[in-house]
Amino acid sequence: MATKKNQEIKALSTEELQQELSANETQLNKMKFDNAVTGLDNPLQIRETRRDVARIKTELRSREMSEMTESQIAKRSKIRARRAKKR
C-alpha cells in the first residue's frame, strides 16, 4: 500500500524531484549540524528527512530504469552477475 508521501512523489516530474532532492539533502545536512551543535527540539525530524531523501532517490532510479533499453538492461545484468561472483 502506497503512503501519501509516495503518491505525492510519483505525481511530481523528474525535474521537480531533483529540486526536491537537492532541497531535502541540504536541509538534512543543516539539521545534522544543528543537532550536533545545539540539539533539535525534535531529533526525529532527521529520520523523516533522511527517509524522504531515500524515497525520492528510489523514485528517480525507478524512472531511470524504466527508460533503459533492453541492451542496457542486459549489460547491467551481466555487471551484477560478475559482482555476485566476486563475493
C-alpha positions as CSV (number, residue, x, y, z in Angstrom):
1,M,0.0,0.0,0.0
2,A,1.5,3.3,-1.1
3,T,1.8,6.0,1.5
4,K,0.6,9.6,0.9
5,K,4.2,10.7,0.5
6,N,5.0,8.1,-2.1
7,Q,1.9,9.0,-4.1
8,E,2.9,12.7,-3.9
9,I,6.4,11.8,-5.1
10,K,5.2,9.8,-8.0
11,A,3.0,12.7,-9.1
12,L,6.0,15.1,-9.4
13,S,8.0,15.5,-12.6
14,T,11.7,14.4,-12.8
15,E,12.9,18.0,-12.6
16,E,10.7,18.7,-9.6
17,L,12.1,15.5,-7.9
18,Q,15.6,16.6,-8.5
19,Q,14.9,20.0,-7.0
20,E,13.2,18.4,-4.0
21,L,16.1,16.0,-3.6
22,S,18.6,18.9,-3.5
23,A,16.5,20.9,-1.0
24,N,16.0,17.8,1.3
25,E,19.7,16.9,1.2
26,T,20.6,20.5,2.1
27,Q,18.0,20.5,4.9
28,L,19.2,17.2,6.2
29,N,22.8,18.4,6.4
30,K,21.7,21.5,8.2
31,M,19.6,19.6,10.6
32,K,22.5,17.2,11.4
33,F,24.8,20.1,12.1
34,D,22.3,21.9,14.2
35,N,21.6,18.8,16.2
36,A,25.4,18.3,16.9
37,V,25.9,21.9,17.9
38,T,22.8,22.9,19.9
39,G,20.4,20.0,19.6
40,L,17.0,19.9,17.9
41,D,13.6,20.2,19.6
42,N,12.6,17.0,17.7
43,P,15.5,14.9,16.5
44,L,13.2,12.5,14.8
45,Q,12.9,15.1,12.0
46,I,16.3,14.0,10.9
47,R,15.0,10.4,10.4
48,E,12.0,11.7,8.4
49,T,14.1,13.9,6.2
50,R,16.6,11.1,5.6
51,R,13.7,8.7,4.6
52,D,12.2,11.4,2.3
53,V,15.6,11.6,0.5
54,A,15.6,7.9,0.1
55,R,12.1,7.8,-1.3
56,I,13.0,10.5,-3.8
57,K,16.2,8.7,-4.9
58,T,14.2,5.5,-5.2
59,E,11.7,7.1,-7.5
60,L,14.3,8.7,-9.6
61,R,16.1,5.4,-10.0
62,S,13.0,3.5,-10.9
63,R,12.2,6.1,-13.6
64,E,15.8,5.8,-14.9
65,M,15.4,2.0,-15.1
66,S,12.1,2.2,-16.9
67,E,13.7,4.3,-19.6
68,M,16.5,1.9,-20.2
69,T,16.6,-0.2,-23.4
70,E,16.8,-4.0,-23.4
71,S,20.5,-3.9,-24.3
72,Q,21.2,-1.5,-21.4
73,I,19.3,-3.8,-19.0
74,A,21.2,-6.9,-20.3
75,K,24.5,-5.2,-19.8
76,R,23.5,-4.2,-16.3
77,S,22.5,-7.8,-15.5
78,K,26.0,-9.0,-16.7
79,I,27.7,-6.5,-14.4
80,R,25.6,-7.5,-11.5
81,A,26.3,-11.2,-12.1
82,R,30.0,-10.5,-12.3
83,R,29.9,-8.7,-9.0
84,A,28.0,-11.6,-7.4
85,K,30.8,-14.0,-8.4
86,K,33.4,-11.8,-6.6
87,R,31.5,-12.2,-3.3
